[in-house]
Amino acid sequence: MPDSKINSMLMKLPDETGKGDVMAATSVLQQRANEIRNNSINWQSYLQSQMIGDDDYRFITEFLSSDGGKRDSLLQDQRTQCAKTFLSLLEHISKDQTVQYILTIMDDMLQEDMNRVEIIREYAKKKRENVWSPFLNLLNRPDSFIQNMTSRIIAKLACWSRDPMEGSDLTFYLTWLKDQLQTPGNEYVQTTARCLQMMLRDEKYRLVFAGMEGVSVLANILSGRINFQIQYQLSFCLWVMTFSPQLVEQMNKHKIIPILGDILNDSVKDKVTRIILAVFRNMIEKPEDAAMVKENCVAMVQAKVLKQLSILQQHKFDDEDIMADIEFLTEKLQASIQDLSSFDEYSTEIKSGRLEWSPVHKSERFWRENVARLTEKNYELLKMLVHLLETSRDTLVLAVASYDIGEFVRHYPRGKSIIEQLGGKQMVMQLLAHEDPNVRYEALLAVQKLMVHNWFVKIKKAIILKSIEKPFKLS
């Protein structure tokens, strides 16, 4: 499918941000908005104090007293006045309660008809003003409701307007969303995720977001303890990002497959299951690089996805897409197992960072046949092992990585010097003092192999020299 058609399809997806949506109705922002809509603002007092002009007073009072067809006619006849009034009110009124009300009714206006975003865009263009500045400034207000309702409006303008958000404005907004996702105790995080869901449907926006370590942020949050709704929303963000094949490689870098595999194994919500299966399907279908597709399949097998698929096949889902994705993934993963070499399995396990005592680690044949491959791509896998020794807090990972370091040294002629150059010897030595007895044991064995290898090399050299001076005689 051409990129333009994919983008068009994604932009038409329901954003689930409307007042009629179940999740929107229960979000903190919408609960608060329902209260704010019932507030009564004394516009007459603002007029008398000359904080607003006569034309703004007339428009806002007429707008609030109209609905349905009458409101449509008003906005058609007074498009310029509409934009002027809303922007003027936001500029000249500072009281939080009133600003909250203005933003809420403005958001409602845009939600009723997405084409109304052009009212704001056309006015800014006519006045030669930056359409984003008034709203981006409001993101700096201390009131959280004002920030997040403004964010909703920005997302609508950015996604529904003819002119996309660009440059420093786009960077500022996406950075703000990213920071809000990571803010501890953010009660409006669901709204932040909704805005990101909207933005990432557009390829221009998702490429910029990915360029600012957005995938890493999503991975870190999904790795933590979050509720199923945020799991769904952030997995949705990853799903739309998989429509840009170049971003799939970033997802591999940040271990998205094992992270989503864990969520899938524990999921009790069909919507979470459905979106994760859709992510996995795209990670197999979208990349053009066959090696990457194979790597993704192996990663899914190691993340116990195939086992979970067999469980899901026993369920009865009303959603045909879920069943289709289950069948597709089962077929592809089973096929990948048939072609899977022991080194493919080992390589994918190292890259996942989730080491366990799988059979390859203690297979003499594996090490004899594959030890040299650990030096490929400028020692890529060895560097990953050393990195795990340095950064992992998982005792199983540390134990297995220590063992593998020792086996590499034992089987590869220059193993000791390579491991020393990569800093592996120092890492293993430090683990001799680890609190976990299994880690200490495997680290000790690895150190012994390093020392034995050193003596073995010296003895081998001595034998060779002696044989040159006086060849052995067979009796």
C-alpha distance (Angstrom), angle and dihedral (degrees) to the residues before:
residue distance angle dihedral
M1 . . .
P2 3.85 . .
D3 3.81 116.6 .
S4 3.81 91.6 -117.0
K5 3.80 91.6 57.1
I6 3.80 92.4 46.4
N7 3.79 90.6 50.8
S8 3.79 91.3 48.3
M9 3.80 90.9 49.6
L10 3.80 92.9 50.0
M11 3.80 93.4 47.9
K12 3.81 90.0 55.3
L13 3.79 94.3 54.8
P14 3.82 113.5 115.5
D15 3.78 108.8 -98.9
E16 3.81 94.6 -152.6
T17 3.79 89.5 -137.7
G18 3.79 98.4 113.5
K19 3.77 123.7 112.6
G20 3.79 89.7 -111.7
D21 3.77 94.2 58.3
V22 3.79 114.4 106.0
M23 3.80 95.4 -137.2
A24 3.80 92.9 44.3
A25 3.78 90.3 51.3
T26 3.80 90.9 55.0
S27 3.81 97.8 42.3
V28 3.79 118.5 110.3
L29 3.80 91.0 -118.2
Q30 3.80 94.0 53.3
Q31 3.78 93.4 45.2
R32 3.78 88.9 53.7
A33 3.83 91.8 43.3
N34 3.81 90.5 54.8
E35 3.80 88.9 56.4
I36 3.81 92.8 45.9
R37 3.83 93.1 51.9
N38 3.79 88.2 61.9
N39 3.81 92.6 56.0
S40 3.78 118.7 108.4
I41 3.81 115.8 -136.3
N42 3.79 118.8 -158.3
W43 3.81 98.5 -136.4
Q44 3.81 90.0 170.3
S45 3.80 90.6 66.1
Y46 3.81 90.8 52.5
L47 3.81 89.2 51.1
Q48 3.79 93.4 48.4
S49 3.79 92.0 49.4
Q50 3.83 87.9 49.9
M51 3.80 92.4 -122.0
I52 3.81 88.0 127.9
G53 3.80 130.7 28.5
D54 3.81 129.9 -119.5
D55 3.82 93.6 -102.3
D56 3.81 92.7 51.4
Y57 3.81 90.8 47.2
R58 3.80 92.7 50.4
F59 3.80 93.2 47.6
I60 3.81 98.2 46.4
T61 3.79 93.9 47.0
E62 3.81 92.2 47.3
F63 3.82 91.2 45.1
L64 3.80 92.9 52.2
S65 3.81 93.0 47.7
S66 3.81 93.3 51.2
D67 3.78 131.7 75.8
G68 3.80 141.2 171.8
G69 3.79 115.2 -1.7
K70 3.79 93.5 0.1
R71 3.80 90.9 57.7
D72 3.82 91.2 47.9
S73 3.79 90.2 53.6
L74 3.81 91.5 47.5
L75 3.79 92.5 52.0
Q76 3.79 92.3 46.2
D77 3.80 92.6 50.5
Q78 3.81 96.6 41.0
R79 3.81 105.6 32.0
T80 3.79 94.2 139.1
Q81 3.80 93.2 45.4
C82 3.80 90.6 49.4
A83 3.80 93.6 56.4
K84 3.80 92.2 41.0
T85 3.79 93.0 51.5
F86 3.78 97.5 47.7
L87 3.81 93.3 45.7
S88 3.81 92.2 44.1
L89 3.80 92.2 50.7
L90 3.81 91.2 50.4
E91 3.80 90.6 48.8
H92 3.81 99.9 46.5
I93 3.81 104.0 33.5
S94 3.79 117.6 73.6
K95 3.81 103.1 172.3
D96 3.82 107.7 115.1
Q97 3.81 95.1 -141.0
T98 3.81 92.3 54.9
V99 3.81 94.5 43.2
Q100 3.80 89.0 51.2
Y101 3.80 89.6 53.5
I102 3.82 94.4 47.2
L103 3.81 92.4 50.4
T104 3.80 92.2 46.8
I105 3.81 95.3 53.0
M106 3.80 90.2 42.2
D107 3.79 90.6 53.7
D108 3.80 90.0 47.4
M109 3.80 89.9 52.2
L110 3.81 91.8 53.9
Q111 3.80 92.8 43.5
E112 3.82 90.9 54.9
D113 3.82 90.7 57.9
M114 3.79 123.0 7.8
N115 3.82 91.1 -157.4
R116 3.80 88.6 69.7
V117 3.80 89.8 79.5
E118 3.80 84.8 79.7
I119 3.81 89.0 66.5
I120 3.80 89.3 66.7
R121 3.80 94.9 39.3
E122 3.81 94.7 49.4
Y123 3.79 92.3 49.2
A124 3.81 93.4 50.7
K125 3.80 90.7 47.0
K126 3.81 91.6 49.5
K127 3.80 91.3 49.8
R128 3.82 91.2 42.5
E129 3.77 89.9 -124.9
N130 3.79 131.1 138.9
V131 3.79 105.8 -99.1
W132 3.82 91.6 -153.9
S133 3.82 102.1 50.4
P134 3.83 98.5 79.8
F135 3.79 91.1 51.5
L136 3.79 99.5 39.7
N137 3.80 88.6 53.2
L138 3.80 89.7 56.5
L139 3.81 90.0 58.6
N140 3.81 85.9 71.3
R141 3.82 93.3 58.3
P142 3.83 113.2 113.3
D143 3.83 93.1 -130.2
S144 3.83 108.8 95.9
F145 3.80 95.1 -153.8
I146 3.81 91.4 54.1
Q147 3.80 90.6 49.2
N148 3.79 94.8 50.1
M149 3.80 98.3 41.2
T150 3.80 87.3 50.1
S151 3.79 88.7 50.7
R152 3.81 90.4 55.4
I153 3.79 90.5 52.5
I154 3.82 92.3 48.2
A155 3.81 90.6 51.1
K156 3.80 90.8 51.8
L157 3.80 92.7 48.3
A158 3.82 91.6 46.8
C159 3.81 95.2 47.6
W160 3.80 103.0 34.6
S161 3.80 102.4 36.8
R162 3.80 124.5 92.3
D163 3.79 91.0 -127.0
P164 3.81 112.8 63.9
M165 3.77 125.3 -139.8
E166 3.79 110.8 -100.3
G167 3.78 147.4 174.5
S168 3.78 122.4 -0.7
D169 3.83 92.4 -7.3
L170 3.81 91.0 59.3
T171 3.79 92.4 44.1
F172 3.81 91.4 49.9
Y173 3.81 93.4 50.1
L174 3.82 96.5 45.0
T175 3.81 89.9 46.6
W176 3.80 89.1 51.8
L177 3.82 90.9 51.3
K178 3.79 91.1 47.5
D179 3.82 91.6 50.3
Q180 3.80 92.2 47.8
L181 3.80 91.2 53.0
Q182 3.79 88.9 56.0
T183 3.81 96.9 44.0
P184 3.84 108.3 113.9
G185 3.79 113.7 -120.7
N186 3.81 94.6 8.4
E187 3.81 102.7 167.6
Y188 3.80 90.4 -166.3
V189 3.82 95.3 54.3
Q190 3.82 90.6 116.2
T191 3.80 89.7 59.5
T192 3.81 90.8 47.6
A193 3.80 89.8 52.5
R194 3.83 90.9 48.3
C195 3.79 90.8 54.7
L196 3.79 91.0 48.8
Q197 3.81 90.0 49.3
M198 3.78 88.7 57.0
M199 3.79 95.9 44.7
L200 3.80 98.0 47.7
R201 3.80 92.7 57.8
D202 3.77 86.3 77.5
E203 3.80 112.1 75.9
K204 3.81 93.9 -145.1
Y205 3.78 90.0 56.8
R206 3.80 96.9 43.9
L207 3.80 92.6 50.6
V208 3.81 90.1 53.5
F209 3.81 91.1 46.1
A210 3.80 91.1 50.1
G211 3.80 89.4 49.2
M212 3.80 90.5 59.9
E213 3.83 93.8 55.4
G214 3.79 91.9 -93.1
V215 3.82 93.9 148.0
S216 3.80 89.9 54.5
V217 3.81 90.8 52.9
L218 3.81 92.6 50.1
A219 3.82 90.5 47.6
N220 3.81 92.8 50.9
I221 3.79 93.3 49.4
L222 3.81 94.1 45.5
S223 3.82 88.6 50.9
G224 3.79 90.7 60.4
R225 3.77 134.7 69.2
I226 3.81 106.8 -73.7
N227 3.79 133.4 148.2
F228 3.79 123.2 -98.3
Q229 3.81 93.6 -104.2
I230 3.82 92.8 59.8
Q231 3.81 89.2 42.7
Y232 3.79 88.0 56.5
Q233 3.79 96.0 44.8
L234 3.80 96.1 47.8
S235 3.81 91.6 43.5
F236 3.80 86.5 52.7
C237 3.82 87.8 54.8
L238 3.80 89.9 53.0
W239 3.80 90.5 47.0
V240 3.80 94.3 57.1
M241 3.81 89.1 45.0
T242 3.82 89.9 58.3
F243 3.80 88.3 66.7
S244 3.81 84.8 74.2
P245 3.85 100.6 67.4
Q246 3.81 92.7 -160.5
L247 3.81 89.0 64.4
V248 3.81 93.8 56.7
E249 3.82 89.0 75.4
Q250 3.81 89.2 56.8
M251 3.79 89.2 52.5
N252 3.79 90.0 55.2
K253 3.80 90.2 50.5
H254 3.80 90.4 55.5
K255 3.85 95.4 44.9
I256 3.81 95.1 -114.6
I257 3.83 93.8 158.1
P258 3.84 97.2 58.2
I259 3.81 90.6 41.1
L260 3.80 93.0 53.1
G261 3.81 89.7 39.9
D262 3.82 89.4 60.7
I263 3.81 91.3 49.2
L264 3.82 91.4 47.5
N265 3.81 91.8 51.8
D266 3.82 91.0 53.4
S267 3.81 98.3 35.8
V268 3.80 119.2 124.6
K269 3.81 95.8 171.0
D270 3.80 120.6 85.5
K271 3.81 92.7 -147.9
V272 3.82 91.1 57.3
T273 3.81 91.4 46.7
R274 3.81 91.5 47.9
I275 3.80 96.3 51.2
I276 3.83 94.4 45.4
L277 3.80 91.3 50.8
A278 3.82 87.9 50.0
V279 3.82 90.1 52.5
F280 3.80 91.1 50.5
R281 3.80 92.4 47.6
N282 3.80 91.8 52.6
M283 3.80 91.2 47.6
I284 3.79 87.1 60.6
E285 3.81 99.5 36.2
K286 3.80 103.6 40.1
P287 3.84 107.0 50.0
E288 3.81 114.6 86.6
D289 3.80 92.9 -158.5
A290 3.84 107.3 94.2
A291 3.81 91.4 -158.1
M292 3.80 90.8 56.7
V293 3.80 91.6 48.6
K294 3.80 89.9 51.7
E295 3.80 91.3 47.6
N296 3.80 90.8 50.8
C297 3.81 91.8 50.0
V298 3.81 91.7 50.9
A299 3.81 90.8 46.9
M300 3.82 89.6 53.6
V301 3.79 91.6 50.0
Q302 3.79 90.4 50.8
A303 3.80 90.4 47.9
K304 3.84 87.5 60.4
V305 3.82 91.3 -112.9
L306 3.82 93.3 136.8
K307 3.80 90.4 54.7
Q308 3.80 90.8 49.9
L309 3.81 90.8 48.7
S310 3.78 90.4 57.3
I311 3.82 88.7 53.3
L312 3.80 92.1 47.6
Q313 3.80 90.8 51.5
Q314 3.80 87.7 66.7
H315 3.81 91.6 58.4
K316 3.76 124.7 86.5
F317 3.80 110.6 -128.7
D318 3.79 123.7 -171.9
D319 3.80 89.2 -154.1
E320 3.82 110.0 86.7
D321 3.83 90.8 -162.2
I322 3.80 90.9 64.5
M323 3.80 92.4 52.8
A324 3.81 91.7 46.4
D325 3.81 91.5 50.8
I326 3.82 92.0 47.0
E327 3.82 90.9 53.0
F328 3.82 92.7 45.0
L329 3.80 94.5 48.9
T330 3.81 93.8 43.6
E331 3.79 91.1 53.2
K332 3.81 94.4 46.6
L333 3.81 95.7 44.7
Q334 3.79 93.9 46.9
A335 3.81 89.5 50.0
S336 3.79 90.6 50.2
I337 3.81 90.9 54.4
Q338 3.81 90.5 57.4
D339 3.81 90.6 57.3
L340 3.79 95.3 38.8
S341 3.79 116.6 122.1
S342 3.78 122.1 -160.0
F343 3.81 89.5 -111.6
D344 3.83 91.7 52.5
E345 3.78 88.0 53.2
Y346 3.79 92.8 47.5
S347 3.82 94.2 45.3
T348 3.80 93.2 50.6
E349 3.79 91.6 47.6
I350 3.81 91.5 53.3
K351 3.81 91.7 47.6
S352 3.80 91.0 50.0
G353 3.81 90.1 56.4
R354 3.81 89.4 -137.4
L355 3.77 104.4 113.8
E356 3.79 121.3 -177.6
W357 3.80 135.5 163.2
S358 3.80 94.7 -83.1
P359 3.85 113.5 164.3
V360 3.82 96.3 -100.2
H361 3.81 94.0 67.9
K362 3.81 94.9 64.7
S363 3.78 97.6 33.8
E364 3.81 111.8 115.8
R365 3.79 89.6 -162.3
F366 3.80 91.8 53.7
W367 3.80 92.8 53.6
R368 3.81 94.0 44.2
E369 3.79 93.1 50.8
N370 3.79 100.7 36.7
V371 3.80 109.8 27.9
A372 3.82 92.7 101.8
R373 3.81 90.8 55.3
L374 3.79 90.0 66.3
T375 3.81 87.2 71.3
E376 3.81 93.3 57.0
K377 3.81 122.7 112.7
N378 3.80 91.7 25.1
Y379 3.82 93.7 -52.2
E380 3.82 92.7 -53.4
L381 3.82 96.7 162.5
L382 3.80 94.2 41.8
K383 3.79 90.7 51.7
M384 3.80 88.6 51.8
L385 3.81 90.9 51.5
V386 3.80 91.7 50.5
H387 3.82 89.9 46.8
L388 3.81 89.7 53.5
L389 3.80 90.1 51.2
E390 3.79 88.6 53.1
T391 3.80 100.9 42.7
S392 3.81 111.4 22.4
R393 3.80 120.9 101.2
D394 3.80 92.7 -172.5
T395 3.82 109.3 107.3
L396 3.82 92.9 -153.4
V397 3.80 91.2 53.5
L398 3.83 91.3 48.5
A399 3.80 92.6 48.9
V400 3.81 95.1 48.8
A401 3.81 93.3 43.1
S402 3.81 90.5 51.6
Y403 3.78 90.5 50.6
D404 3.81 91.9 50.0
I405 3.80 91.8 50.5
G406 3.80 89.0 53.7
E407 3.82 92.6 47.9
F408 3.79 91.8 50.2
V409 3.80 90.5 52.3
R410 3.82 90.9 47.1
H411 3.80 95.3 50.9
Y412 3.81 104.8 32.7
P413 3.84 119.1 73.4
R414 3.80 95.7 -138.4
G415 3.79 94.0 29.3
K416 3.79 97.1 120.6
S417 3.81 95.7 52.4
I418 3.81 92.4 45.1
I419 3.79 93.0 50.6
E420 3.80 90.7 47.7
Q421 3.81 91.3 50.7
L422 3.81 90.7 51.0
G423 3.80 92.1 50.3
G424 3.80 93.3 -112.7
K425 3.80 96.4 126.8
Q426 3.80 91.6 56.4
M427 3.81 91.8 48.9
V428 3.81 92.6 50.0
M429 3.82 91.5 47.2
Q430 3.81 90.2 54.0
L431 3.81 90.2 53.8
L432 3.80 90.4 61.2
A433 3.81 85.1 82.1
H434 3.81 95.4 46.1
E435 3.81 116.7 132.8
D436 3.81 93.3 -128.4
P437 3.85 113.2 83.5
N438 3.82 94.2 -148.4
V439 3.80 91.5 53.8
R440 3.82 90.8 48.0
Y441 3.80 90.7 49.2
E442 3.82 95.5 50.9
A443 3.82 91.0 43.4
L444 3.82 89.8 52.1
L445 3.82 91.3 50.7
A446 3.80 90.2 49.4
V447 3.81 91.6 50.8
Q448 3.80 90.2 49.0
K449 3.80 89.9 52.5
L450 3.79 89.4 50.5
M451 3.80 90.5 52.2
V452 3.82 95.3 41.7
H453 3.79 90.2 49.4
N454 3.78 89.2 54.3
W455 3.82 92.4 52.6
F456 3.81 91.7 42.2
V457 3.81 91.1 56.4
K458 3.83 91.2 50.0
I459 3.81 92.8 47.7
K460 3.81 91.8 46.7
K461 3.82 90.6 52.1
A462 3.81 91.2 48.6
I463 3.81 91.6 51.1
I464 3.79 91.8 49.1
L465 3.80 92.2 49.8
K466 3.80 91.9 47.1
S467 3.80 92.0 48.9
I468 3.78 89.8 53.4
E469 3.81 92.1 51.2
K470 3.81 94.2 42.8
P471 3.82 117.8 8.4
F472 3.78 117.5 -139.2
K473 3.81 116.1 -102.5
L474 3.73 122.0 -144.8
S475 3.77 112.9 -134.1
